[in-house]
């Protein structure tokens, strides 16, 4: 038996179809459609991994040396938020925290103090299903909006002055868990 027929047997296709003269014609017609179908299945799998699985990101509770908490005002909805963002391919959480702080606030990471929580509810971010890893971090430097396409303002708040009720995503809950001293898995 020729090698293509052995290959087709592995696909559990009926051998009588491939006898005689039509064998090569069928193979010529079958292989391109099979290749296209397998390519499409591969593309669907990759798209499913990208778009049907949660995205991992970070939120940061940046604490200045004077104890104030830094928030950013988001351009897309005008609400206050904790700085943070998506983990880039090849980055770990500490590197993402450091990068996002600089990109959104201009501040430098001194130290990640503690893991406050992991937030994974599918509706926590109105844009996509994202899993957020929330950390408390000591920061230093001068606050300045760096990413003007994403952020309109950077401001430090005393704990009692944080604009609860005007927070983006689930950041109000994240801050409340932090104030309550919780470590949350939600």
ZAVO-819548 format. One record per atom (N, C-alpha, C): residue in one letter; x, y, z negated. Coordinates in steps of 0.2 Angstrom, whole numbers, padded with zeros to 4 digits, always signed. Each point is the difference from the previous one (the first is absolute). Layout:
<pts>
aXYZ
...
</pts>
This chain:
<pts>
x+0004-0006+0000
x-0004+0006+0000
x+0005+0006+0000
x-0002+0005+0004
x+0004+0006+0000
x-0001+0004-0006
x+0005+0005-0001
x+0000+0004-0006
x-0006+0004-0001
x-0003+0004+0005
x-0006+0004-0001
x-0006-0004-0003
x+0000-0007+0003
x-0006-0004-0002
x+0001-0002-0008
x+0006-0001-0002
x+0001-0001-0007
x-0002+0006-0004
x+0002+0006+0002
x-0001+0006-0003
x-0008+0001-0001
x-0004-0002+0006
x-0007+0001+0000
x-0003-0005-0005
x+0003-0006+0000
x-0003-0005-0005
x+0001+0002-0007
x+0005+0004-0002
x+0000+0003-0006
x-0005+0005-0002
x-0003+0003+0006
x-0006+0005-0001
x-0006-0004+0000
x+0000-0007+0000
x-0006-0004+0000
x-0004+0001+0006
x+0002+0001+0006
x-0004+0001+0006
x+0000-0007+0003
x-0006-0001+0003
x-0001-0006+0003
x+0005-0002+0006
x+0004-0005+0000
x+0004-0002+0005
x-0003-0001+0007
x-0006-0003+0001
x-0003-0001+0006
x+0000+0006+0005
x-0001+0006-0003
x+0000+0006+0004
x+0006+0001+0004
x+0006-0002-0003
x+0006+0002+0002
x+0003-0005+0005
x-0004-0005+0003
x+0003-0005+0004
x+0000+0003+0007
x+0005-0003+0004
x+0000+0001+0007
x+0002+0007+0002
x-0002+0002+0006
x+0002+0006+0003
x-0002+0006-0004
x-0006+0000-0003
x-0002+0007-0004
x+0004+0001-0006
x+0005-0005-0002
x+0004+0001-0006
x+0003+0007+0000
x+0004+0001+0005
x+0004+0006+0000
x-0004+0006+0001
x-0005+0000+0004
x-0005+0006+0001
x-0003+0002-0007
x-0002-0005-0004
x-0003+0001-0006
x+0005+0003-0005
x+0006-0003+0000
x+0005+0003-0005
x+0002+0007+0002
x+0000+0001+0007
x+0002+0007+0002
x-0006+0005-0003
x-0006-0002+0001
x-0006+0004-0003
x+0000+0000-0007
x+0001-0005-0003
x-0001-0001-0008
x+0006+0004-0004
x+0006-0001+0002
x+0005+0003-0004
x+0000+0007-0001
x-0001+0004+0005
x-0001+0008-0001
x-0006+0001-0004
x-0005-0003+0000
x-0006+0002-0004
x+0002-0003-0007
x+0003-0005-0001
x+0002-0003-0007
x+0005+0005-0003
x+0005+0002+0004
x+0005+0005-0002
x-0004+0007-0002
x-0004+0002+0004
x-0004+0006-0002
x-0004-0001-0006
x-0003-0005-0001
x-0005-0002-0006
x+0005+0000-0006
x+0005-0003+0000
x+0005-0001-0005
x+0003+0007-0002
x+0001+0004+0005
x+0003+0007-0001
x-0005+0004-0004
x-0007-0001+0003
x-0005+0004-0004
x-0001-0002-0007
x+0000-0007-0001
x-0001-0002-0007
x+0006+0002-0004
x+0006+0001+0002
x+0006+0003-0004
x-0002+0007-0001
x-0002+0004+0005
x-0001+0007-0001
x-0006+0001-0005
x-0005-0004+0000
x-0006+0000-0005
x+0003-0002-0007
x+0004-0004+0000
x+0003-0002-0007
x+0004+0006-0003
x+0004+0003+0004
x+0004+0005-0002
x-0004+0006-0002
x-0005+0002+0004
x-0005+0005-0001
x-0004-0001-0007
x-0001-0007-0001
x-0004-0002-0006
x+0005+0001-0006
x+0006-0001+0001
x+0005+0001-0006
x+0000+0007-0001
x+0001+0004+0005
x+0000+0007-0001
x-0006+0004-0003
x-0006-0002+0003
x-0006+0004-0001
x-0005-0004-0004
x+0001-0006-0002
x-0005-0003-0004
x+0003-0002-0007
x+0006+0002-0001
x+0003-0001-0007
x+0001+0007-0003
x+0000+0000-0006
x+0001+0006-0004
x+0007+0003+0002
x+0000+0007-0001
x+0007+0003+0001
x+0002+0002-0007
x+0007-0001-0001
x+0003+0001-0007
x+0002+0007+0000
x-0001+0004-0006
x+0002+0006-0001
x+0001+0002-0007
x+0003+0006-0001
x+0001+0002-0007
x-0003+0006-0002
x-0002+0001-0006
x-0002+0007-0003
x+0005+0001-0005
x+0002+0006-0001
x+0005+0002-0005
x-0003+0005-0005
x+0001-0001-0007
x-0002+0005-0004
x+0007+0004-0002
x+0001+0005+0003
x+0007+0004-0001
x-0001+0004-0006
x+0005-0001-0004
x+0000+0004-0007
x+0006+0004+0001
x-0001+0007-0001
x+0006+0004+0000
x+0003+0000-0007
x+0006+0003-0001
x+0003+0000-0006
x-0004+0004-0006
x-0004+0004+0002
x-0004+0004-0005
x-0007-0004-0001
x-0001-0006+0003
x-0005-0004-0002
x-0006+0001+0005
x+0000+0005+0004
x-0005+0001+0005
x-0001-0006+0005
x-0006-0001+0003
x-0001-0005+0005
x-0001+0004+0007
x+0004-0003+0005
x+0000+0004+0007
x-0006-0004+0004
x-0004+0004+0003
x-0005-0002+0005
x+0001+0003+0006
x-0003-0003+0006
x+0000+0003+0006
x-0007+0001+0003
x-0001+0005+0004
x-0006+0001+0003
x+0000-0002+0007
x-0004-0005+0001
x-0001-0003+0007
x-0003+0004+0005
x+0003+0000+0006
x-0003+0004+0005
x-0006-0003+0003
x-0001-0007+0000
x-0005-0003+0003
x-0007+0001-0003
x+0000+0001-0007
x-0006+0000-0004
x+0000+0006-0005
x+0006+0004+0000
x+0000+0005-0005
x+0000-0001-0007
x+0001-0007-0002
x+0000-0002-0007
x+0007-0001-0002
x+0000+0001-0007
x+0006-0002-0003
x+0002-0007-0001
x+0006-0002+0001
x+0002-0007+0000
x+0007-0001-0004
x+0001-0006-0001
x+0007-0002-0002
x+0004-0001+0006
x+0006+0002+0000
x+0004-0001+0006
x+0001-0007+0001
x+0002-0002+0006
x+0001-0007+0001
x-0002-0002+0008
x+0001-0006+0001
x-0001-0002+0007
x+0002-0007+0002
x-0001-0002+0006
x+0001-0007+0002
x+0008-0002+0000
x+0001-0006-0002
x+0006-0003+0000
x+0002-0002+0007
x+0006+0003+0002
x+0002-0001+0007
x+0004-0007+0000
x+0000-0003+0006
x+0003-0006+0001
x+0007+0000-0002
x+0002-0005-0004
x+0007+0000-0002
x+0001+0004-0006
x-0005+0003-0003
x+0001+0004-0006
x-0003-0004-0006
x+0003+0002-0006
x-0003-0003-0006
x-0004+0006-0004
x-0003-0002-0005
x-0004+0005-0004
x+0004+0006-0002
x+0006-0001-0004
x+0003+0005-0002
x+0003+0005+0005
x+0002-0003+0006
x+0002+0005+0006
x-0006+0004+0003
x-0006-0004+0000
x-0006+0004+0002
x-0002+0005-0004
x+0000-0001-0007
x-0001+0005-0005
x+0005+0006+0001
x+0006-0001+0001
x+0005+0005+0001
x-0001+0004+0006
x-0002-0003+0006
x-0001+0003+0006
x-0006+0004+0000
x-0006-0003-0003
x-0006+0004+0000
x+0000+0006-0004
x+0004+0000-0006
x+0001+0006-0004
x+0003+0005+0004
x+0005-0001+0003
x+0004+0005+0004
x-0005+0003+0006
x-0003-0005+0003
x-0004+0002+0006
x-0006+0004-0002
x-0003-0001-0005
x-0006+0003-0002
x+0001+0006-0005
x+0005+0000-0004
x+0001+0005-0006
x+0006+0004+0001
x+0005-0003+0003
x+0007+0003+0000
x+0004-0002-0007
x-0003-0004-0004
x+0003-0002-0006
x+0004-0006+0000
x+0005-0001-0004
x+0004-0006+0000
x-0002-0004-0006
x+0001-0007+0002
x-0001-0005-0005
x+0005+0000-0005
x-0001+0000-0007
x+0005-0001-0005
x+0000-0007-0002
x-0006-0002-0002
x-0001-0007-0002
x-0007-0002+0000
x-0001-0006+0002
x-0007-0003+0000
x-0001-0003-0007
x-0005+0002-0004
x+0000-0001-0007
x-0004-0007-0001
x-0006+0000+0003
x-0004-0006-0001
x-0005-0001+0006
x-0002-0007+0001
x-0005-0002+0004
x-0007+0002-0004
x-0004+0004+0003
x-0006+0001-0003
x-0006-0004+0002
x+0000-0002+0007
x-0005-0005+0002
x+0001-0001+0008
x-0004-0005+0001
x-0001-0002+0007
x-0007+0000+0002
x-0002+0004+0005
x-0007+0001+0002
x-0001-0003+0007
x-0005-0004+0000
x-0001-0004+0006
x-0007+0000+0003
x-0005+0004-0003
x-0007+0000+0002
x+0000+0002+0007
x-0004-0004+0005
x+0000+0001+0007
x-0003+0007+0001
x-0004+0003-0004
x-0002+0007+0001
x+0003+0006-0003
x+0006-0002-0003
x+0004+0006-0004
x+0002+0005+0004
x+0002-0001+0007
x+0002+0005+0005
x-0005+0000+0005
x-0003+0005+0002
x-0005+0000+0005
x+0002-0001+0007
x+0007+0000+0001
x+0002-0001+0007
x+0002-0007+0001
x+0003-0004-0004
x+0002-0007+0001
x+0000-0003-0007
x+0000-0007+0001
x+0001-0004-0006
x+0007+0000-0002
x+0002+0003-0006
x+0007+0001-0002
x+0000-0002-0007
x+0006-0003-0001
x+0002-0002-0007
x+0005+0005-0003
x-0002+0003-0005
x+0005+0006-0003
x+0003-0002-0006
x+0007+0001+0000
x+0004-0002-0006
x+0001+0007-0003
x-0002+0001-0006
x+0000+0006-0004
x+0006+0000-0005
x+0004+0005+0001
x+0006+0000-0005
x+0000+0007-0003
x+0003+0001-0006
x+0001+0006-0004
x+0008+0001+0002
x+0001+0006+0002
x+0007+0002+0001
x+0003+0007-0003
x+0006+0000-0002
x+0003+0006-0002
x+0003+0003+0006
x-0002+0007+0001
x+0003+0003+0006
x+0003+0007-0001
x+0004+0002+0004
x+0003+0007-0001
x+0001+0003+0007
x+0001+0007+0000
x+0001+0003+0006
x-0005+0006+0001
x+0000+0003+0006
x-0005+0005+0001
x-0006-0002+0004
x-0006+0001-0002
x-0006-0002+0004
x+0000+0004+0006
x-0002-0004+0006
x-0001+0004+0006
x-0003-0005+0005
x-0005+0002+0003
x-0003-0004+0005
x+0005-0002+0006
x+0001-0006+0001
x+0004-0002+0005
x-0004-0002+0006
x-0005-0004-0001
x-0004-0003+0006
x-0006+0004+0001
x+0000+0005+0004
x-0005+0005+0001
x-0006-0003+0004
x+0001-0005+0003
x-0005-0003+0004
x-0005-0004-0005
x+0003-0002-0006
x-0004-0004-0005
x-0002+0003-0006
x+0004+0005-0002
x+0000+0003-0007
x-0001+0008+0001
x-0005+0003-0004
x+0000+0007+0001
x+0003+0004-0006
x+0000-0004-0006
x+0003+0004-0006
x+0003-0006-0005
x+0005+0002-0004
x+0003-0004-0005
x-0001+0005-0006
x-0002-0003-0006
x-0001+0004-0006
x+0001-0005-0006
x+0003+0003-0005
x+0000-0004-0006
x-0005+0002-0005
x-0003-0005-0004
x-0006+0001-0004
x+0002-0002-0007
x-0002+0004-0005
x+0000-0003-0007
x-0006-0006+0000
x+0001-0005-0004
x-0005-0005+0000
x-0007+0002-0001
x-0001+0005-0004
x-0007+0003-0001
x-0003+0004+0006
x+0005+0002+0005
x-0002+0004+0006
x-0001-0004+0006
x+0001-0006+0000
x+0000-0004+0006
x-0008+0000+0003
x-0001+0002+0006
x-0006+0001+0003
x-0004-0007+0001
x-0002-0003-0006
x-0004-0006+0001
x-0007+0001+0003
x-0002-0004+0004
x-0006+0002+0003
x+0001+0002+0007
x+0006+0002+0002
x+0002+0003+0006
x+0006-0004+0003
x+0000-0007-0002
x+0006-0004+0002
x-0001-0004+0006
x+0004-0002+0004
x+0000-0004+0006
x+0000-0007-0002
x-0003-0004+0004
x+0001-0008+0000
x-0003-0002-0007
x+0004-0004-0003
x-0002-0002-0007
x+0006+0003-0005
x+0002+0005+0001
x+0006+0003-0004
x-0003+0002-0006
x-0006+0002-0001
x-0003+0002-0007
x+0001-0006-0004
x-0002-0006+0002
x+0000-0006-0004
x+0007-0002-0001
x+0005+0001+0005
x+0007-0001-0002
x+0003+0004-0005
x-0002+0006+0000
x+0002+0005-0005
x-0003-0002-0007
x-0006-0002+0000
x-0003-0001-0006
x+0003-0007-0003
x+0001-0005+0004
x+0004-0006-0003
x+0006+0002-0003
x+0004+0005+0004
x+0006+0002-0003
x+0000+0004-0007
x-0005+0004+0000
x-0001+0004-0006
x-0002-0005-0006
x-0004-0005+0002
x-0002-0005-0005
x+0005-0005-0002
x+0006+0000+0003
x+0006-0004-0001
x-0001-0007+0002
x-0005-0001+0005
x-0001-0007+0003
x+0005-0002+0005
x+0000-0006+0001
x+0004-0003+0006
x-0006-0004+0003
x-0002+0003+0006
x-0006-0003+0004
x+0002-0004+0006
x-0004-0005+0000
x-0001-0004+0006
x-0007+0000+0003
x-0001+0003+0005
x-0007+0001+0002
x-0001+0000+0007
</pts>
